[in-house]
Structure formats: C-alpha cells, structure tokens
C-alpha cells in the first residue's frame, strides 16, 4: 500500500515519521540527562560521605585523605612500636660505641682497617636515629610522605649493614661457617639458630619498610593535595643531601687517623663534629632555596623546590633556621677549642666545614 500511495501521502508519512523520530530522540536525550544527573548526584553524595569520614577521622585534607596520617593515639603507638626499638638500639650503639667497634664491627669488616669500622658504625647510628625519627614525625602530617620515604630509605641502609656486621659475619665468623648443618637439623648449634632467627627477623623488617615506602610513594604520586608545611620544611632542609657532607668527612678522619697517624680527640668530639658539619650543610640548603626565590630563579611555573613558591614555609622561618644552624656550628667550634685543647684535626675540619 505504501508503494502506491501518493506523493502527498508519502511526504505526509515522512513528516509523521520525522515527528515521531524527533520525539523519540528527545525522549532518549531526556532519559540520558536524567541518568547523568542521577549518577552525578550519587557521586556528590559519595564525595560528601567521604568528606565527612575524612573530617571525622581527621585523615588529611578534605577530598584527599592520607592513610599514612596518625588519626588517633593507637596509630601513633603502632608507629612507635615499629620504629621505637631502632631509637633505643641506636642510642645504645652511641653509648657503647667504642666497645661495639672493637668487638663486633671491626672483626666483621676484616681485613678492612678499624677506621672503616668506625665510619660504618657512625652511619649505623646516624641513619638509624634519623630514619626512625622521620618515620615517627611523618605520621603527624598529611604530607609526611616525603619524610616517610626518606626515613624508610635510611632505615633500609641501617638494616642491611647491621645484619651483616651483627649476624651474618658476627665477630668475624660467617654464618655458614658456624657448623655444617642447616638450622632445621637437630644437630645445628644454638648459635646458628639464634643467628637464623635474627636474620629472618631483619628480612621481614626490610620487607615491611619497603612496603611502607612503596605505599607512601604511590599515595604521593596519586595525591592532588597541596604539600603541607612539614613537607616544605623537609624539602628545604634536604636531609638526604647530608651524605654528600658526611662521606668526605669520614674519609678525611680516616686519612688523619690511619695515614697521618694523628690521634682523634675521642668519639664524642668527632661525632659532634659530624653533626656540626651537617648543620652547615642544612644552612647551605636553606640559603640556596632563599636566594633562588628572592632572585626570581624559582618561580611557580618552573621551580623544582616548591618550598617558598607555594608558600609552604615563610622566608622568615628559613632565615631563622639558617641562624640556628650557624649558631650550632659556632657553639661546637668554641666548645671543640676548649674541650680538645686546640686539636689540629678538629680545628681543621671544623674550619673547612
């Protein structure tokens, strides 16, 4: 019937079909808009709910909660239980420094000289203390991910080296030379089993630190939150650059003691010397950030150091911290002159720093 209909009917039928098709198109569009608005309202509700949870839990900045921020006393105690043992352990390492160098570290590093053992044990104490402190402090700030990644890195170095000197090559006797039996064999000695337990424990700690570090890196990469004051402060101090200062100092001390045969003025003065040089390094980092900002080298568009361009830390605070670092160095310099009776090694290295 449609085949033999008139032109008028065909055109009329086409018009009716176009009207029906237009109405169907509009109906579909209305349905799509309703669905989109419904989805959007669900997302808004969900984001509001998440925001309420974030605010109630105080997990971080609104819309960007951090799983790594301490939200209650239990969270802080969990961190303290995890890394507090490292703080205690390294304080004891510092107290019994000379005895441990002679009895544990030097035999484990043989045939390297005793000076190498002194340098390594200093790295143990410094990295262990600073790493544990960074992990603790990072939980008190949403942007503590930077401190957490750096702190776990220092603790990983500590765990790797202490495992070798204390358990794998304890007092110069390698683990596999204790006896010929595996640790599960009934004939295995108690010494070897004790070492096995500590080695496996340290491996598990290294795994936990690595996992913690990776979570912090992933969260930092996915975060859209503005960096906070604490992250800006860590970035300005750049504690990871301290190794560039510590390493030459340790080499210089080893040369003075081993090749020039000049006795060092005791471990207390030497350790304080390293801390004072680290303070000067921190001052140099702070002044570098401040001058680059004042001269317009660091801008919001191209700055790698976001400390001042994002107003994370004020210029006045950077100047204050720089003065504190200089005051520390001057105090140590004056103390070392009196305490060491003008010792040439201390005077030379302090002046060089």
Secondary structure, 3 states (H helix, E strand, C coil): CCCCCCHHHHHHHHHHHHHHHHHHHHHHHHHHHHHHHHHHHHHHHHHHHHHHHHHHHCCEECCEECCCCCCCHHHHHHHHHHHHHHHHHHHHHHHCHHHHHHHHHHHHHCCCCHHHHHHHHHHHHHHHHHHHHHHHHHCCCCCCHHHHHHHHHHHHHHHHHHHHHHHHEECCEEHHHCCCCCCCCCCCCHHHHHHHHHHHHHHHHHHHHHHHHHHHHHHHHHCCCCCCHHHHHHHHHCHHHCHHHHHHHHHHHHHHHHCCCCCCCCHHHHHHHHHHHHHHHHHHHHHHHHHHHHCCCCCCCCCCCCCCCCCCCCHHHHHHHHHHHHHHHHHHHHHHHHHCCCCHHHHHHHHHC
